[in-house]
Amino acid sequence: MALLAGIFTDAVEDGFLAKSPCRDTLPPRPYREKVAPLTVEQVEALVTAAPARYRALVVLGAGCGLRLGEALGLKVHRVRFLERELDVAEQLTLVPGSPPKLGPPKTRGSIRTVPMADVVSAALAEHLAAFPAEHAELVFRSRTGGPVWPNSFNGSVWRPLTVRAGLPGVRFHDLRHFTASALIRYGESVKTVAAILGHSDETETLRTYSHLWPDSDTRTRAAVDAMFTSAADSLRTGNQQHPL
């Protein structure tokens, strides 16, 4: 659309057209499937099906919402167990014809500090105990000690484990959606969800997950139900204390 509009604009400036047909035309918005987050049981099935070397990687994806490249590019010194948080400052990227290398995250907003739940902290600690790494080394490494190639991981590790878990077709990125849905379910704001996921702005968060937030009708029903439940409880208590 942008290319076509530029061509017509040049045609108008050169006197071939009186008006660009793109002037009052807006491109259609692409259709986006609504995100259907994984359930807790499904995530547990993926963790159970994962090989020991990558089990903590699955927990990390579901518990902190890291992209695959961010998780594979996580270094030991970026994990702060005492503070129960980790820093996302790099990601493992693939350049055609070259081995994977560390580079900056997807956007400036992707550089962030993410809180670690106890389950994530425990999984990473167990992983480093089983697969020790130096302070500046990657947390997740291949059997040869080098970086894990994202495409090789998807083909040889991730897809087979999804089949074993009974969830063929599930992507590693779906763990990120699980993180977002968990945060929304427990009342976190759009700003917080965007910050933890490393979205460039909150608009992206709303575009992807707006249907997961309770709307005003849902909140109204919940508020009225809570009010009447409280009133009924008070009446029952009062009747028991002061029988007629």
DATA-V672518 format. One record per pair of residues at least 12 apart in sequence whose C-alpha atoms are under 10 Angstrom apart, sorted by the first residue. I is the first residue (numbers start at 1). J is the second residue. Records with the same first field share a line. If there is no record, write none. Layout:
I: J, J
This chain:
1: 22, 25, 26, 27, 28
2: 22, 27
4: 20, 21, 22
5: 20, 21, 22, 23, 25
6: 20, 22
7: 20, 22
8: 20, 21, 22, 23
9: 21, 22, 23
32: 207, 208
33: 208
34: 207, 208, 209, 210, 211, 212
35: 174, 177, 178, 181, 208, 209, 210, 211, 212
36: 174, 177, 178, 181, 209, 211, 212
37: 174, 175, 176, 177, 178, 179, 180, 181, 182, 209, 212
38: 62, 170, 174, 175, 176, 177, 178, 179, 181, 182
39: 175, 178, 181, 182
40: 62, 178, 182
42: 162, 165, 166, 167
43: 58, 59, 62, 165, 167, 174, 175, 178
44: 58, 59, 62, 165
45: 161, 162, 164, 165, 166, 167
46: 58, 59, 158, 161, 162, 163, 164, 165, 166, 167, 170, 175
47: 59, 62, 161, 162, 165
48: 161, 164, 165
49: 158, 160, 161, 162, 163, 164, 165, 166
50: 157, 158, 160, 161, 162, 164, 165
51: 157, 158, 161
52: 127, 130, 131
53: 127, 128, 130, 131, 140, 141, 142, 143
54: 127, 140, 141, 142, 153, 157, 158
55: 123, 124, 126, 127
56: 119, 120, 121, 122, 123, 124, 125, 126, 127, 128, 139, 140
57: 71, 72, 120, 123, 124, 127, 139, 140, 172
58: 71, 120, 123, 158, 172, 175
59: 119, 120, 121, 122, 123, 124, 175
60: 116, 117, 119, 120, 121, 123, 124, 175, 176, 179
61: 120, 172, 173, 174, 175, 176, 177, 178, 179
62: 120, 172, 173, 174, 175, 176, 177, 178, 179, 180, 182
63: 114, 115, 116, 117, 118, 119, 120, 121, 175, 176, 178, 179, 180, 182
64: 85, 86, 114, 115, 116, 117, 120, 175, 176, 178, 179, 180, 196, 197
65: 114, 173, 174, 175, 176, 177, 178, 179, 180, 193, 196, 197, 198
66: 88, 91, 110, 114, 172, 173, 175, 176, 179, 196, 197, 198
67: 88, 91, 105, 106, 110, 172, 173, 174, 175, 176, 197, 198
68: 91, 92, 93, 150, 153, 154, 172, 173, 175, 176
69: 90, 91, 92, 93, 94, 100, 102, 103, 105, 106, 148, 149, 150
70: 87, 88, 89, 90, 91, 92, 93, 102, 103, 104, 105, 106, 110, 111
71: 88, 90, 91, 92, 138, 139, 140
72: 90, 91, 92, 93, 102, 138, 139, 140, 141, 147, 148, 149, 150, 153
73: 88, 89, 90, 91, 92, 93, 100, 101, 102, 103, 104, 105, 137, 138, 139, 140, 141, 147, 148
74: 86, 87, 88, 89, 90, 91, 92, 102, 136, 137, 138, 139, 140
75: 87, 88, 89, 90, 91, 133, 134, 135, 136, 137, 138, 139, 140
76: 124, 128, 132, 133, 134, 135, 136, 137, 138, 139, 140
77: 134, 135, 136, 137, 138, 139
78: 90, 113, 135, 136, 137, 138, 139
79: 113, 114, 116, 121, 124, 125, 135, 139
80: 115, 116, 121
81: 116, 118, 121, 122, 124, 125
82: 121
83: 115, 116
84: 114, 115, 116, 117, 118, 120, 121
85: 113, 114, 115, 116, 117, 120, 121
86: 112, 113, 114, 115, 116, 121
87: 111, 112, 113, 114, 115
88: 104, 105, 110, 111, 112, 113, 114, 196, 198
89: 102, 103, 104, 105, 108, 110, 111, 112, 113
90: 102, 103, 104, 105, 106, 110, 111
91: 103, 104, 105, 106, 110, 111
92: 104, 105, 147, 148, 149, 150
93: 105, 106, 149, 150
94: 149, 150, 151
99: 147, 148, 149
100: 146, 147, 148, 149, 150, 151
101: 147, 149
102: 147
105: 198
106: 198, 199, 200
107: 198, 199, 200
108: 198, 199, 200
109: 194, 195, 196, 197, 198, 199, 200, 201
110: 194, 195, 196, 197, 198, 199, 200
111: 195, 196, 197, 198, 199, 200
112: 195, 196, 197, 198
113: 195, 196, 197, 198
114: 195, 196, 197, 198
115: 196
124: 139, 140
127: 139, 140
128: 140
131: 143, 145
133: 145
154: 171, 172
158: 170, 171, 172
159: 171, 172
176: 197
177: 197, 208, 209
179: 193, 196, 197
180: 192, 193, 194, 196, 197, 205, 208, 209, 212
181: 193, 209, 212, 213
182: 212
183: 196
184: 209, 210, 212, 213, 214
185: 212, 213, 214
187: 213, 214
188: 213
189: 213
190: 202, 203, 204, 205, 206, 209, 210, 213
191: 203, 205, 206
193: 205, 206, 209
194: 206
